[in-house]
Amino acid sequence: MGRFFQGIGQHWETLAVEVDDVFSAGDRVVVLVTARGRLRASNEDAGYTAAHAWTLRDGIPVRFAETVDAPVTLPAAVAAA
């Protein structure tokens, strides 16, 4: 997860993530989000939607995965960061 959040800082000047919905079953949680911010490379505003899948053990995150639905104009490396 540390690499994921480091990537955000490398590519985004600002990034706000809004939680759209939360689904949970046992130790798994899926969070649907909308992210918007300003890209460092182009100084342009951009955004995408994503699903964050968390696995928890005793309330502590032990696994995280993100699936991104990004516009074609958003570089894939930035969306994945």
N, C-alpha and C positions, 0 to 999 in steps of 0.2 A: 504494500500500500504506500510505502514511503516513496518508491520510484514514481508511482502514479501521481502523487501530489507534488513531487519535484518537477515533473513534466508540466504540470499546470503553471507553475511559476516561471518556467522557461519560455512558454509560448504565449501566455496571457498576461497582459498588464493588469487587468481586473477581470474577475469572473464571479458572477453571482449565480447561485444554483437555487432554483425554486422547486420545492417538493410539490408534485402534482397529485400523487396518490401513493399509498403504502399498502402492501399486501404481506401477510405473514402466515406461516404454517410451521409450527414447532420451532426449530432453530434456524429457519431460513426466512429472510426478509427480502422482498423486492420493492424498490423505491423507484417510481417513475418521476423523472425530473426534467425541467427546462433550464438550460444554462445559457447565459448571455454575458458578454464582456467585450473587452477591447484587446485585439491581437497586438503583440509586441512588434512583429515583423512589418506589418502594414499600417499600424495605428488605426485600424478600422474596427467598427463594431461588428460582432458576429454572434452566432448562437446555434444551438443544436438541442435536440431532445435525446434522452438516454434512459436506459433501465439499469439500475444498480442492484446487483444481487449480492447479498451479504449472508454469510454463515456465521452464527454466533455459538459460542460455548460458554455457558454460565454468564451470559450477557456481554461477553468480550468478543469482538470481531476476530475471526480466525481465517476468513477467506473473503475476497472481494473480487467481483468481476463487473465490467461495464460493457454494455452494448449500446453503440451510438447510432443515432439516425441523424446524420449531418447533411447539410446542403452540399451540393457538388462543388460550390465555390469555396468551401472550407477545406483546407489541406488535410488529408487523412492523418498525417502525423500529429497535427494539432488537435484534431477531434479525439484521437486515441489517447493523447496525453492526459 
